């Protein structure tokens, strides 16, 4: 397992990934960071958790639009639409796990801010 440090929203997160996936994970983190910055600029004063939430919503919206475009293209070719239910379940599980981690981090941050 490789360890990568991701910078998202000005914070660094150490995460593990499979060997060889480091650069891909860094590119994904750059996408998330860009959406976090978009959320921060459009709604100043958001907490970090809310910035990450909005980043996730913005990314999910892009995925949704891409799927619509893809399925529209397939229908013009008379191909059946792709069933994404398994992939959606997997992504929902990952998003739920990520949300839980974000909430725990937010709690720790709140505790450390309260202790100072």
C-alpha positions in Angstrom: 0.0 0.0 0.0 1.2 3.5 -0.9 0.5 6.6 1.2 -0.4 9.9 -0.4 -0.9 13.3 1.1 -3.9 15.1 -0.5 -4.5 18.8 -0.1 -8.1 19.7 -0.2 -9.5 23.0 1.0 -6.2 24.0 2.4 -5.9 21.0 4.6 -3.7 17.9 4.2 -5.0 14.4 4.4 -2.8 11.3 4.5 -4.6 8.4 2.7 -3.6 5.0 1.7 -4.1 3.6 -1.8 -2.9 0.7 -4.0 0.6 1.0 -5.4 0.5 2.8 -8.7 -2.7 4.7 -8.0 -1.0 7.7 -6.4 -1.1 10.0 -9.4 -4.7 9.2 -10.1 -5.7 9.9 -6.5 -3.8 13.2 -6.6 -5.7 14.2 -9.7 -9.0 13.4 -8.1 -8.0 15.4 -5.0 -7.2 18.4 -7.3 -10.8 18.1 -8.7 -12.3 18.0 -5.2 -10.1 20.9 -4.2 -11.2 23.0 -7.2 -14.9 22.3 -6.3 -14.2 23.2 -2.7 -12.7 26.5 -3.8 -15.8 27.1 -6.0 -18.1 26.5 -3.0 -16.0 28.8 -0.8 -16.1 31.6 -3.3 -19.8 31.3 -4.0 -20.8 31.1 -0.4 -18.2 32.8 1.9 -18.3 31.7 5.5 -19.1 28.0 4.9 -17.5 25.6 7.3 -15.0 23.1 6.0 -17.6 20.3 6.2 -20.1 22.4 4.2 -17.4 23.2 1.6 -16.7 19.5 1.2 -20.4 18.8 1.1 -21.0 21.3 -1.7 -17.9 20.0 -3.6 -19.4 16.5 -3.4 -22.8 17.8 -4.7 -21.1 19.7 -7.5 -19.1 16.6 -8.6 -22.2 14.4 -8.4 -24.1 16.9 -10.6 -21.3 16.7 -13.2 -21.5 12.9 -13.1 -25.3 13.0 -13.5 -25.0 15.3 -16.5 -22.4 13.1 -18.1 -24.5 10.1 -17.7 -27.5 11.9 -19.2 -25.3 12.9 -22.2 -24.0 9.3 -22.5 -27.4 7.7 -22.4 -28.8 10.3 -24.9 -25.9 9.4 -27.3 -26.7 5.7 -26.9 -30.4 6.2 -27.6 -29.5 7.9 -30.9 -27.6 4.7 -31.8 -30.5 2.5 -30.7 -28.5 1.0 -27.8 -30.1 0.2 -24.5 -29.1 2.6 -21.6 -26.4 1.3 -19.3 -27.7 0.1 -15.9 -25.5 2.0 -13.4 -27.2 0.7 -10.3 -24.3 -1.3 -9.1 -21.9 1.5 -9.7 -24.3 4.0 -8.0 -24.6 1.7 -4.9 -20.8 1.5 -4.7 -20.4 5.3 -5.1 -23.2 5.8 -2.5 -21.3 3.6 -0.1 -18.1 5.5 -0.7 -19.8 8.8 -0.3 -21.4 7.7 3.0 -18.0 6.5 4.3 -16.4 9.8 3.2 -19.2 11.8 4.8 -18.7 9.9 8.1 -15.0 10.6 8.0 -15.6 14.3 7.3 -18.0 14.4 10.2 -15.5 12.8 12.5 -12.8 15.2 11.4 -15.2 18.1 11.9 -15.9 16.9 15.5 -12.2 16.6 16.2 -11.6 20.1 14.8 -14.4 21.5 16.9 -13.0 19.7 20.0 -9.5 21.0 19.4 -10.8 24.6 18.7 -12.8 24.4 22.0 -9.7 23.2 23.9 -7.6 26.2 22.7 
